Structures are given as C-alpha cells and as structure tokens.
C-alpha cells in the first residue's frame, strides 16, 4: 500500500499544556508494527507544523519513506522524530526549529538507510550542549535490549541558517554518517560515555523511562 500526500498542510491545531516525554502529540505521524500490512509513504510539497505539540513528523518503525520539497516546523521536541525503520529519504526539505525545539531531527532505535540531500536547517536547537541539527542514536526505550546502531546515514549538500552553534550532527549509539558538501560540525560522543549512559539507563539509575513488554523489544532479522 502506498500513502501519497502532496500540497497539503498538516497541523495539530492544539497547544499541549505541558511538555510530555512519552505522550507528546505530533502534527503528522505514522507507525508500523510487525504483523501489520506494509506501506510506503511519499510526501511532496507539504507543510508540517508541529507548533504547540512535540513533533512535526513522527515516524515509528516506518520503511520506505520519501519526503521532498517540504517544510517541517518543530515542536518542543523535534521537527522529525524517527524511531527504528529504514529507507527514509529527505530531499530539498527545510526544517525549522522555533521556540525551544530540542533538535531538528532525531534518529534512534537502530534506524538505518536514512539520507538528507539538499536540505536546510533553520533556527537554533534548544541547548547547544544537548542537541544538534541531526541527533543520531540517542537513548530510547527500545534500547533496554541490545539493538543495532543507527547506521548508513548520509548528509549531502545541506546547510544551516541562524543556528547559534553549528553542530550538524551528534553521534551517540550510531555509526558516523557520510557527510558531503555540507557545512557544520560533527560531535562524536565518546564510546565510554555512551556505554556508561546505557548501563545506568538500563539499571534505571538515571533518566525517566518506560518499560516495554518483551514482544515490543524484539529485534527482527530485517533490522540487522
């Protein structure tokens, strides 16, 4: 099944009363779970406005997604949040952080084969010490089990505007992305710090978290 969206505007039309780590809303979201029918997503020339909620676009375990010629405005979390999934492309897109957006992009949970080409990142993320335009492999609740790293990420001919600290990407539990013809710094969080952080999270010694059932934490062969 193909989901095709073109020349549309998406907005939540609400303002959440407070920020929510686990139950935040989005302007446009898609999720797939094993056992459900597969689908691909094509988004073209759309505006996705996450103002007032957590994210503009949420992709949970989605595969075969292409977003082109679109503008995505961040909420209090991200412009785009990707958890697991693969084969996701953003081309000639503009990501706008505004009023405290934490990151333009988050990509975690072992997501793979993600590309950004001819894209623009506008506006500063919330905290320079805990953010980036593209945040790769940060902790997620699916990391209670050992999962593959975020990998095969490419950033090509991308730029930043009005970003106070020009951190193009931050790498945690992720392989280093391929970067070509793109301005910005890459921050590689030391492996020892990541391992220690993951250990403390799994032991519930730090962080706010949820515990998922074993069936939700399963790592499938196609994720490897």
N, C-alpha and C positions, 0 to 999 in steps of 0.2 A: 504494500500500500504506500502511495506517495501523498505527503501532505505538502501542498503548494500554496504559499502565501505571497502576494505581490501587491504593492502600492496600498498598503494598509497601515493604520496607526493603532498601536496597542498600548493601553494604559490601565492601571489598576482602578483608577478613579476613586481611590480612597487614600487616607493617610493613617498608617498604623499609630496607635497611641504611644507605643514604645518599641524599641528595637528588640527583636527576638532572634536568638541564636539558632533555634531549632524549628520554629514555626513561622518564620517570616514569609511574606507573600511575594509574588512576582507579577510583572506585567504580562509575561508570556512564558509558559512553562510546558515542558514535555518530559515524560518519564516512560521508560520501558522496563519490564521485569521478565525474567526467563519464564517461558511457558505462554507468554502473550504473542500475538502476531507481530512480526517485524514491520517496521515502517521506516521510510526515509523522509527527510524534511528539506524543503527548498524554500528559502526566504529571500525575496528580492525587493529592493526599493521600499523597504518598510521603516517605520519609526517605532521603536520600542522604548517606552518611557517608564522607568522604574521609580520615578519621584514619589515619595511617600511610603514606599514598601522596601523590601530587602534587595531585590534584584530586578534588572530589566528582563533578561532572558535566563531561564533556568533549564539546563539540560542534564537529566539524570539517567545514566546508563543508555544514552542515545547513540545510535550508529548511523553513519551516512547522512550527515547534516551539511548543508551548504548555505551560507548566508552571504549575500552580495549586495553592494550598493545601498547599504542600510545604516541607520544611525541608532545607536543603543545608548540610552541615558541611564546612569547608575542610580541605585537607591542607596540605602545606608550601608549595604554590604558591597555589592558589585554591579558592574554593567552586565557581565555574563558570569554565571557560575556553572562549571562543568564538573560533574562527579561521575567517574567511570566513563565508559563509552569509547568510541573510536571513529576514525574517518570523518573528522569535523573540520570544515574549511570556512574561514572568514576572508573575504576578498573585497577590497575597496570599501571597507566599513569604517565608521567613525564611532569611537567610544568616548563618552563624555562623563567625567566624574564631577559631581557637584554636591555641595553642602554635606561634606563628610563621607563620601563614598570611600570605602576602605581600599579597594583595588579596582582597577578597570576589569581585569579578568582573573578568575581563579580556576585552576585546572588541577584536579586531585583525584585520589582513589584509583590510581593506575590508568588513567585515561591515556590513550595513545593515538598517534597519527593525527595530530592537530596542526593546522597551518594558519598563519596570518600573513596575508600578502596585500601590499598597497593599502595598509590600514593606518589610521591616525588616532592617537590617544591625546585627549584634550582634558586639561584640568588636573590639579594635584590630588593624589590619593591622600587619605586622612593623616597618616603618620609615616614619616619618612623611614622610621626605624622598624616599622612593621607593615610594610606594603611595597607594592611595585605595580607597574602597569600590567604585567603578566606575572602572576604568582603561581609557581609550579610546585606541586607536590606537598602542599601544606597538610597538616594533620586533618583527618576526617574520621568519623565514627566507624567507617568501614575498615580502618587501619587497626582495629582490635585484633585482626589476624594478619599474617604476613601476606602482603599483596605485591604485585609487580610495581615497579616505579612508574611514574609518569614518564613517557618516552616518545621519541620520534616527533618532536615539536620543532616546527620551522617558523622563523620570523624573517620576512623578506620585504625590503623596501618599505619599512614602516617608520613613522615619525611621531614626535611629541610636540605639543603646543601648550604653553602656560602650565608646565609641570615644574614645581619648585625643585624637586630632587629627581634628576633624570635617570631613575632606575628602570630600565626597560624590562628586565625580568629578575626574579628572585628564585633561586633553585634550592629546594629542600629535599624531599624524598623524590627526586627526579633526576633523569639524565640531563646533561647540559643541552640546551636547544641549539639548533643550527641558526645562526644569525647572518644575514647577508644584506648589505646596503641599508642598514638601519641604525639610526642614532640612538645612543643610550648606553647605560652601564648594565653589566650583569653582576649580580651579587650571589655568590655561591656560599651558602651556609655550610660551615664545616661539618663533615660527616659525624664526628664525635658528638657535636651538639645535637644533631638530628637523632642519633641513636639514643642519647640520653633523654631527649624530649619524648620520643616514642615510648621508651621504657616507663617513664614516670606517668605518661598518659594512660598506658595500658594497666598500670597498677592503681589508677585512679588517685594518684597522689597530687596531681595538678589538673587544672582545667575543668570546665563544665562539659558534660558529655551525656550521651545516651548509650544504653546497651542494647544492641540488636540481637535478635534470635540467630541461632547458628545458620539457619537456612538463608537468612539475609546476608550473612557474612561469607557465604561460599564463593570461592574463586573458580570461575568456569574456565574450561580449556581455551575458549576463544579470547579470554582476557590475557592469556600468557604470551 
